[in-house]
Amino acid sequence: MAKTNFQYEKRQKELEKKKKAEEKARRKLEAKNNPKPADGEGDAEDDAESESEADSADAAAAPAQPD
C-alpha cells in the first residue's frame, strides 16, 4: 500500500493560506486606495451603474419572443 505524502499536503495547505492572505491584502489595499464616499456624494453614479447592469441581466434572462 502506498504511503500518504504528508509533506505535499502540508505544502498545498501553506500555498492556499498564502494565496488567501495575498488576496485579502490586495482587497484591503484596493479599498484603502479607493474609499467609498460615506456622505452620499457618489450614490447617483453607483445607482445608475447598478440599474444598467440589472436591465442588461433582465434582457439576457428573458427569452426573445417572435412576433
C-alpha positions in Angstrom: 0.0 0.0 0.0 1.3 3.5 -0.9 2.2 5.9 1.8 0.5 9.3 2.1 2.7 12.2 1.2 2.1 14.5 4.2 4.7 16.9 3.0 2.8 17.5 -0.2 -0.5 18.0 1.6 1.1 20.4 4.1 2.7 22.4 1.2 -0.6 22.7 -0.6 -2.3 24.0 2.6 0.5 26.5 3.0 0.2 27.7 -0.6 -3.6 28.0 -0.2 -3.2 30.1 3.0 -0.6 32.3 1.3 -2.9 32.8 -1.7 -5.8 33.8 0.6 -3.6 36.2 2.6 -2.3 37.9 -0.6 -5.9 38.2 -1.9 -7.0 39.7 1.4 -4.1 42.2 1.4 -4.8 43.1 -2.2 -8.5 43.8 -1.4 -7.6 45.8 1.7 -5.1 47.9 -0.3 -7.6 48.4 -3.0 -10.2 49.6 -0.5 -7.7 51.9 1.1 -6.8 53.5 -2.3 -10.4 53.7 -3.5 -12.6 54.6 -0.5 -16.3 54.8 -1.0 -17.8 58.2 -0.2 -19.6 58.0 3.2 -21.7 61.1 2.8 -23.6 60.0 -0.3 -21.7 62.0 -3.0 -21.2 59.1 -5.4 -24.5 57.3 -4.8 -26.2 58.6 -8.0 -23.4 57.3 -10.2 -23.5 53.9 -8.4 -27.2 53.6 -8.7 -27.1 54.3 -12.5 -24.5 51.6 -13.0 -26.4 49.1 -11.0 -29.7 49.9 -12.9 -28.0 49.4 -16.2 -26.5 46.1 -15.0 -29.9 45.0 -13.8 -31.6 45.9 -17.1 -29.0 44.0 -19.1 -29.3 41.0 -16.8 -33.1 41.1 -17.2 -32.8 41.3 -21.0 -30.4 38.4 -21.1 -32.6 36.2 -18.8 -35.8 36.8 -20.7 -36.1 34.8 -24.0 -36.8 36.7 -27.1 -40.4 36.1 -28.3 -41.1 36.1 -32.1 -43.8 38.4 -33.4 
